[in-house]
Structures are given as structure tokens and as C-alpha cells.
Amino acid sequence: MKEEKNKKNWFGWFVFAIGVISVYKLLDNYTEVYGFINNLISVLMPFLIGILIAYIFYFPCKSIEKIFCKAKPKIIQKKTRTLSVIITYLIAFLVLLIIFNVFLPALSKSLIDLASNLPQYYKNVTEYVENQPENSILNQIGAKEIIKSLEKIDIKQWFSFENIINYIKGALGIVNGVFSTFVAIIVSIYILLERAEILKFIKKFVEAIFSSRVCNSIGKYFTKTNEIFYRFISSQIIDGIVIGVILSIAMLIMDVKYAVLLGFMIGLFNIIPYFGAIIAVGITLIITVLTGGFSQTIWVGIVIIILQQIDANVINPKIVGNSLTLSPLLVIFAVTLGGAYFGILGMFLAVPVITVFKIIVGDYIEYLRNKKGIQTE
């Protein structure tokens, strides 16, 4: 008995020593390790993108599969999963086709037109401000100094056709090349087709490694995390589309120039909580001042404020539900932290991440309270 205990102690110390040496070697060869990890991520990127695509398409595919399960012909019932995957990808392909053939050319044309006319818009605003009396509110807030500072910014260069192409390439650069894109799509298809087998294998693996209590906890938080992330991502995208369409129509009625472009931009930025909407509305108001004057800008601002209130109190809660109810202070903190370390993607995913973290911390606090015999209020 004593020998077995000594063997366990020696084995424990041996594992600890190997761990210390491994950490030391990692720190000592940080550059090589970092380069290896970067290369590994770049090699695995098509597979990671494939997993992401499969994750996004999972619920639509599942919904279509349920519809086919109700079909009477046995041939359809036997091929429900395959048919659901095919239809899901056909719908996705048609949506992308419409975006690339209808919306992107129109948006690109509006951007180029805006960039070409900016010097004239700037000249018009400058003349308007200079003609105002000295005691006007524009002069009191230093409008002349602000306009002079804007003159140094070459906005036209940002919106040139070459730069627009580079922006699109940068956005699509995560999956670089036809082969990588093809691999990502094939991986996503196989994941959707074999999702039941994959989940069954993961479940067996977890059960083999951990105790039943830990397995139950992992299953619980995996399900909750999946629900929170998917609901947040899908709801933000739907909400952005709804807001973009409504605002585009409203601004078209108001005869705002670049109405579709501005509505699309607000809808796109709206997926980032708090900061996205503020940035998009600020840019919209500036462009409206340049193209339509101050009176039109005031009306656009009023319409946007009313719609944002309707969205915050009616549309968004209906889409998102109560599962992502967080304190505004916590949301601002999460978005700021996510943006600082992980950029736009971090700002977008900060809310679901902090929601999951809040649930885990809350459950752990309740566990400690119950352990001490403190009754839950």
C-alpha cells in the first residue's frame, strides 16, 4: 500500500516536472511557437470556417428536415437530411447571388458617386457656414474650425473603386483562394450530414474522461451556450435587416440622397450593440448635412430616434426574447473590452460571451451559497 502511494507521488511529481519544463521551453522559444501556431491556424482555417458555416446553417437545415419528416412518400423520409442540406445551400446560394448581382453593384455605385461629389458638398457647406452671422449657433460651436479640420481628410481616397474591392477582398480574405473556399463548403456539408454521429462521439468521449456530474454540467452549459450564441447572432442579423429596410424606405420617402446606402449601413452597424448604431447614425447625419442641408438632417435624426426607440422596446425584444437580458453597463463593458482585444468580431460576440459568463458565475455563486446553507432570496 505504501509502495503504491509512493509510486503515485513520484508519478505526480514527474508530470509536474514535465509540465514546468514544457512551459519553460514554450516561453524560451516564444517566436517559433507563435509562428507554428499561426501556420497551424492558417492551415486549419478552411476547416474552422466550414464549422462556422455548418453552425449558421444548422437550425435552418433542422427546420427544413422536420418539414420533410412529415412527408408521406417513404423515399423522401429516408433522405430528409440530405434533402434539407441541399435546399439550405440552394437558398444560401440564391441569397448570395442576389446580394452580389443586385445590392453590391448599387451600393458600390452610391459610394463612388458620394466620393466624387464630396468636394462640391464640402464647398456648399463651407459657403453656408461662412455666410452665417457671427452670433449664429454654428459659429458659437466652432463650425468653421471643424470644417477646416475635415478638409485635411481625403475621404474620396477611402471610397475609390480600388479600395472598395480591397475592402471586399479583406472581408473575404479569411478563406483565401478557390480551393480553401471549396474545402470549407465541403467540410460544412459533411458536418451537417453527419452531425448526429459527431455529437454522439463527442458525448462518448466526454463521458469517458469526466465524471457523470461534470458531464451533466458540460452538457447543460453546452446547450445553453449554443442557444444563446445562435439566438443572438440570428436575432442581430434579422434585426439589422429589418432596421436597414425600414430606414431605407423612410429615407427614400423623405427624398434623402443615398437613402439605400445609408439604410444598409445603419442596419449593418446595428448588429454591434450600442456603439455600432451611434457610429452609423453619426455618419448618416454628416452625409445628410452635406447632401440635403440642416433641415433635412433634423428630420432624418428625428425619424432615426423614433425608429431606434421602436426597435429597442418592440422589435428587438420580440426577436431576441428575454434570454439575453443584461445590464446596459455590463453590455457597454463587454463591447468595449471585446473591441479592444478582438476588434469588430470581439464587439459583436461580446454580448453572448458575457451572457454565458454571467450564467456560469451566477450558478457557481448559488452553489457556494447552498453549500454554506444560505437560502436563495
Summary of the structure (lengths in Angstrom):
residues: 377
radius of gyration: 27.2
end to end distance: 48.7
largest distance: 97.3
contacts: 999
relative contact order: 0.06
helix: 86%
strand: 0%
